[in-house]
Amino acid sequence: MNRLRVAVIGMGVMGPMHAAIYQHMPHVELVATVEADPARAHEASQQFAVPSYSSVEELLSMGSAFEAASICLPDHLHVDAAIRLAQAGVHLLVEKPLATTLDGCDAIIAAAAERRLKLMVGFTLRFEPRYRLVWQAAKEGKLGDIVYQYARRNNILASARRLGGRVSLPFFLQVHDIDAMRWIGGSEVVSAYALSCRRVLTELGVDDAVISLLRFADGSIGCIESNWVMPDSLPYRFDFRHEVVGTVGKADIELADQGVSIHAGDRFHFPDPSFRGVLRPDEPLVLRMELEHFVECILDDRPPLPTGQDGRAATAVALAIERSLKEGTPVPVPG
């Protein structure tokens, strides 16, 4: 295989970034996009100079030859698209979450395994250099045994308004930190207890803020805080943090302002060199590193990380959090 031929499924927020990155990769050829919305489909076709199809079925029926695909659809559409593509022999990168049910996760994993395909889940924090430094420190025992992890992932109100109630905080924001805590700590979550508040987004039927308390199999505990009701006028647009406390050490990641500030005459701006394009406006560094890993795993025939099982584990914890919010008690994480 001289060049890996790739299609991007879904051209909402993430899809165009995937497509742009693929087009700049020397060993990759972007051959098609899929988008149900006619206006976005036309825009994608013009921007990337490749055919845009209205569905996965149309893409496959047109006989486009490709070996891999990024699935960047809304969460509830992941399962059908992933299974159909796997049945056609296509390697899969699925944006987080893998699916919103365990049955959906299992169906995707089984479909990929049946054809011996690569299946990767898009947890970008695994490729963020600061998170990898903390993971490495924990792996090498520099922090001792993990005692406690704390994560904060807070967004501005515009983020929640854009999603229009289609997804919950555990699946949109906390799933990132669920995976990061599992990865850094090396232990699975066994139970969850969560609290929430609704005062701003009542018309959307979603929580304004969620705090989730996690217990891990090794006895350590974790806390994940998230909201998406911060004022849109905040120049830094989000407030992220991850803290790891061990028996002999401590690690901190602070991502509120990225360490870079620019005053442009009207207010301060805080550019994000990892998650927003800098060297190329449409290529966030961390996402490019993630896609490069996916491509290399296919070309070199090695397993990608994070795996489908990692995606399933994160979904299981998010489901336990949502159940705890409904029942008001700690609940076990489903197996």
C-alpha positions as CSV (number, residue, x, y, z in Angstrom):
1,M,0.0,0.0,0.0
2,N,1.7,3.2,-1.2
3,R,-0.8,5.6,0.4
4,L,-3.5,5.0,2.9
5,R,-6.9,6.1,1.5
6,V,-9.2,7.6,4.1
7,A,-12.7,8.9,4.3
8,V,-14.2,11.3,6.9
9,I,-17.7,10.6,8.1
10,G,-19.5,13.7,9.4
11,M,-18.5,17.3,8.6
12,G,-19.7,19.2,11.7
13,V,-17.1,20.5,14.1
14,M,-14.4,17.7,14.2
15,G,-14.8,16.3,10.7
16,P,-13.3,19.2,8.8
17,M,-10.3,19.2,11.1
18,H,-9.7,15.5,10.5
19,A,-10.0,16.0,6.7
20,A,-7.6,18.9,6.7
21,I,-5.0,16.9,8.7
22,Y,-5.3,13.9,6.5
23,Q,-4.8,16.0,3.4
24,H,-1.5,17.3,4.7
25,M,-0.1,13.8,5.6
26,P,2.4,12.5,3.0
27,H,1.3,8.9,3.3
28,V,-2.5,9.5,3.2
29,E,-5.0,10.3,0.5
30,L,-8.3,11.8,1.5
31,V,-10.8,10.3,-1.0
32,A,-14.3,11.3,0.3
33,T,-16.4,12.9,3.0
34,V,-19.9,12.0,4.2
35,E,-22.3,14.7,5.4
36,A,-26.1,14.5,5.5
37,D,-26.6,18.3,5.5
38,P,-26.5,19.5,1.9
39,A,-24.9,22.9,2.7
40,R,-22.1,21.4,4.8
41,A,-21.6,18.6,2.2
42,H,-21.2,21.2,-0.6
43,E,-18.8,23.2,1.6
44,A,-16.7,20.1,2.3
45,S,-16.6,19.1,-1.3
46,Q,-15.4,22.6,-2.3
47,Q,-12.9,22.9,0.6
48,F,-11.3,19.5,0.2
49,A,-11.8,18.8,-3.6
50,V,-13.1,15.3,-3.0
51,P,-16.6,13.8,-3.4
52,S,-19.1,14.3,-0.5
53,Y,-21.8,11.7,0.0
54,S,-25.0,12.0,2.0
55,S,-24.6,8.7,3.9
56,V,-22.2,5.8,4.5
57,E,-24.4,3.6,2.4
58,E,-24.1,6.0,-0.6
59,L,-20.4,6.2,-0.1
60,L,-20.0,2.4,-0.1
61,S,-22.4,1.9,-3.0
62,M,-20.4,4.3,-5.2
63,G,-17.4,2.0,-5.0
64,S,-15.0,4.5,-3.6
65,A,-11.8,2.6,-2.7
66,F,-10.6,3.4,0.8
67,E,-9.0,1.5,3.7
68,A,-9.7,3.7,6.8
69,A,-12.2,6.2,8.1
70,S,-12.7,8.8,10.8
71,I,-16.2,8.7,12.3
72,C,-17.0,12.3,13.4
73,L,-20.8,11.9,13.6
74,P,-23.0,12.9,16.6
75,D,-22.7,10.3,19.4
76,H,-25.9,8.5,18.7
77,L,-25.0,7.8,15.1
78,H,-21.6,6.1,15.8
79,V,-22.8,2.5,16.0
80,D,-24.6,2.0,12.7
81,A,-21.8,3.8,10.7
82,A,-19.0,2.0,12.4
83,I,-20.6,-1.4,11.9
84,R,-21.4,-0.8,8.3
85,L,-17.8,0.4,7.6
86,A,-16.3,-2.5,9.5
87,Q,-18.4,-5.0,7.5
88,A,-16.8,-3.4,4.4
89,G,-13.3,-4.0,5.8
90,V,-12.5,-0.4,6.8
91,H,-10.2,0.5,9.7
92,L,-11.9,2.8,12.2
93,L,-11.1,5.9,14.2
94,V,-14.2,6.8,16.2
95,E,-14.4,10.2,17.9
96,K,-15.2,9.9,21.6
97,P,-17.4,8.4,23.0
98,L,-17.2,5.1,21.2
99,A,-20.9,4.7,21.8
100,T,-23.4,5.8,24.4
101,T,-24.5,2.3,25.3
102,L,-22.5,-0.8,26.2
103,D,-24.4,-2.8,23.6
104,G,-23.3,-0.3,21.0
105,C,-19.7,-0.4,22.1
106,D,-19.7,-4.2,22.0
107,A,-21.3,-4.3,18.6
108,I,-18.5,-2.0,17.2
109,I,-15.7,-3.9,18.9
110,A,-17.1,-7.2,17.6
111,A,-17.5,-5.9,14.0
112,A,-13.9,-4.7,13.9
113,A,-12.5,-7.8,15.5
114,E,-14.4,-10.1,13.1
115,R,-12.5,-8.5,10.2
116,R,-9.2,-8.1,12.1
117,L,-9.5,-4.3,11.7
118,K,-7.8,-1.5,13.7
119,L,-10.2,0.2,16.0
120,M,-9.2,3.4,17.8
121,V,-11.2,5.8,20.0
122,G,-10.4,9.6,19.8
123,F,-9.3,10.5,23.3
124,T,-7.0,13.4,22.5
125,L,-5.6,13.8,26.0
126,R,-3.5,10.6,25.4
127,F,-1.5,12.7,22.8
128,E,-1.4,16.0,24.8
129,P,2.3,16.4,25.8
130,R,1.5,17.6,29.3
131,Y,-0.8,14.6,30.1
132,R,1.8,12.2,28.6
133,L,4.4,13.6,31.0
134,V,2.2,13.0,34.0
135,W,1.3,9.5,32.7
136,Q,5.0,8.7,32.3
137,A,5.8,10.0,35.8
138,A,3.1,7.7,37.2
139,K,4.2,4.8,35.1
140,E,7.8,5.1,36.3
141,G,6.6,5.2,40.0
142,K,7.8,8.7,40.6
143,L,4.5,9.6,42.3
144,G,4.3,6.3,44.3
145,D,0.9,4.6,44.5
146,I,-1.9,6.8,43.3
147,V,-4.1,8.1,46.2
148,Y,-6.3,10.7,44.5
149,Q,-7.0,12.4,41.1
150,Y,-8.9,15.5,40.4
151,A,-10.0,16.9,37.0
152,R,-11.8,20.1,36.1
153,R,-13.2,20.6,32.6
154,N,-15.4,23.7,32.3
155,N,-16.6,25.3,29.1
156,I,-18.4,28.5,28.2
157,L,-22.2,28.6,27.6
158,A,-21.9,28.8,23.8
159,S,-20.6,25.2,23.8
160,A,-23.7,23.9,25.5
161,R,-26.0,26.1,23.3
162,R,-24.3,24.7,20.2
163,L,-25.1,21.1,21.2
164,G,-28.7,21.9,21.9
165,G,-29.3,19.3,24.6
166,R,-28.2,16.4,22.3
167,V,-25.5,15.2,24.7
168,S,-24.9,15.2,28.5
169,L,-21.9,16.6,30.5
170,P,-20.6,13.1,31.4
171,F,-20.5,12.0,27.7
172,F,-19.3,15.4,26.3
173,L,-16.8,16.6,28.8
174,Q,-16.2,14.1,31.6
175,V,-15.5,11.2,29.3
176,H,-12.1,12.8,28.5
177,D,-11.1,12.8,32.1
178,I,-12.6,9.4,32.8
179,D,-10.2,8.0,30.2
180,A,-7.3,10.1,31.4
181,M,-7.7,8.9,35.0
182,R,-7.9,5.3,34.0
183,W,-4.8,5.7,31.8
184,I,-2.7,7.7,34.3
185,G,-3.7,5.6,37.3
186,G,-3.7,2.3,35.6
187,S,-6.8,1.1,37.4
188,E,-10.5,0.7,36.5
189,V,-13.4,2.6,38.0
190,V,-15.6,0.4,40.1
191,S,-18.3,2.8,41.4
192,A,-19.5,6.4,40.8
193,Y,-21.5,8.9,42.7
194,A,-22.6,12.2,41.1
195,L,-24.4,15.5,41.9
196,S,-25.7,18.1,39.4
197,C,-27.4,21.5,39.2
198,R,-29.8,23.0,36.7
199,R,-30.4,26.7,36.6
200,V,-29.3,28.0,33.3
201,L,-30.0,25.4,30.6
202,T,-33.4,24.2,31.9
203,E,-35.0,24.6,28.4
204,L,-32.4,22.2,27.0
205,G,-33.1,19.6,29.6
206,V,-29.4,19.1,30.6
207,D,-27.4,19.8,33.7
208,D,-25.4,23.0,34.1
209,A,-22.8,21.4,36.2
210,V,-21.9,17.8,37.3
211,I,-19.5,16.7,40.0
212,S,-18.6,13.0,39.8
213,L,-16.8,11.0,42.6
214,L,-15.1,7.8,41.4
215,R,-13.7,4.8,43.3
216,F,-11.0,2.8,41.5
217,A,-10.3,-1.0,41.8
218,D,-6.9,-0.2,43.5
219,G,-8.6,1.8,46.3
220,S,-7.7,5.3,45.0
221,I,-10.4,7.9,44.4
222,G,-11.1,10.6,41.9
223,C,-13.2,13.7,41.4
224,I,-14.3,15.2,38.1
225,E,-15.9,18.6,38.0
226,S,-17.5,20.0,34.8
227,N,-19.8,22.7,33.7
228,W,-20.7,24.5,30.4
229,V,-22.2,27.6,31.7
230,M,-19.2,29.9,32.1
231,P,-19.8,33.4,30.6
232,D,-19.1,33.6,26.8
233,S,-17.2,36.8,27.5
234,L,-14.4,34.9,29.2
235,P,-11.3,35.3,27.0
236,Y,-9.8,31.9,27.8
237,R,-13.1,30.1,26.9
238,F,-12.4,27.0,29.0
239,D,-10.9,26.0,32.4
240,F,-9.2,22.6,32.5
241,R,-7.0,21.1,35.2
242,H,-5.7,17.6,36.2
243,E,-4.1,16.8,39.5
244,V,-2.6,13.5,40.6
245,V,-1.6,12.8,44.2
246,G,0.5,9.8,45.0
247,T,2.1,8.3,48.2
248,V,5.4,10.0,47.4
249,G,4.7,12.7,44.9
250,K,2.2,15.0,43.1
251,A,1.6,16.2,39.5
252,D,-0.4,19.1,38.2
253,I,-1.6,20.1,34.8
254,E,-3.1,23.6,34.6
255,L,-4.8,24.5,31.3
256,A,-6.9,27.6,32.1
257,D,-4.8,30.0,30.1
258,Q,-2.3,27.7,28.3
259,G,0.5,29.9,29.6
260,V,0.2,32.3,26.6
261,S,-1.7,35.6,26.7
262,I,-2.1,38.3,24.0
263,H,-3.7,41.7,24.5
264,A,-5.1,43.0,21.2
265,G,-6.3,46.4,22.4
266,D,-9.8,45.4,23.5
267,R,-9.2,42.4,25.8
268,F,-6.8,39.6,26.6
269,H,-6.8,36.5,24.4
270,F,-5.4,33.2,25.4
271,P,-4.4,31.1,22.4
272,D,-4.4,27.3,22.8
273,P,-1.4,25.9,20.8
274,S,-2.4,22.2,21.5
275,F,-6.1,22.1,20.7
276,R,-6.4,25.0,18.2
277,G,-4.5,25.3,15.0
278,V,-1.3,27.4,15.2
279,L,1.2,26.2,12.6
280,R,-1.8,25.5,10.3
281,P,-5.1,27.1,11.3
282,D,-7.1,23.9,10.6
283,E,-4.6,21.6,12.3
284,P,-4.7,21.3,16.1
285,L,-1.3,19.8,17.2
286,V,-2.9,17.2,19.5
287,L,-5.4,16.0,16.9
288,R,-2.7,15.7,14.3
289,M,-0.6,13.6,16.6
290,E,-3.7,11.4,17.3
291,L,-4.4,10.9,13.6
292,E,-0.7,10.2,12.8
293,H,-0.8,7.4,15.4
294,F,-3.9,5.9,13.8
295,V,-2.3,6.0,10.3
296,E,1.0,4.6,11.5
297,C,-0.8,1.7,13.3
298,I,-2.5,0.7,10.1
299,L,0.6,1.0,7.9
300,D,2.9,-0.7,10.5
301,D,0.2,-3.3,11.5
302,R,0.3,-2.6,15.2
303,P,-2.5,-2.1,17.7
304,P,-3.7,1.5,18.2
305,L,-4.1,3.2,21.6
306,P,-6.6,3.9,23.0
307,T,-8.5,0.8,22.0
308,G,-12.1,-0.1,21.6
309,Q,-12.0,-1.6,25.1
310,D,-10.8,1.7,26.4
311,G,-13.7,3.4,24.8
312,R,-16.1,0.8,26.3
313,A,-14.7,1.3,29.8
314,A,-15.1,5.1,29.6
315,T,-18.7,4.7,28.4
316,A,-19.4,2.3,31.3
317,V,-18.3,5.0,33.8
318,A,-20.3,7.7,32.1
319,L,-23.4,5.5,32.2
320,A,-22.8,4.9,35.9
321,I,-22.5,8.7,36.5
322,E,-25.8,9.3,34.7
323,R,-27.5,6.5,36.6
324,S,-26.2,8.0,39.9
325,L,-27.6,11.4,38.9
326,K,-31.0,9.8,38.5
327,E,-30.9,7.6,41.6
328,G,-29.0,9.9,44.0
329,T,-26.8,7.2,45.3
330,P,-23.4,5.6,44.5
331,V,-23.7,3.0,41.8
332,P,-21.4,0.2,40.5
333,V,-19.8,0.6,37.1
334,P,-21.4,-2.0,34.8
335,G,-19.1,-4.7,33.5
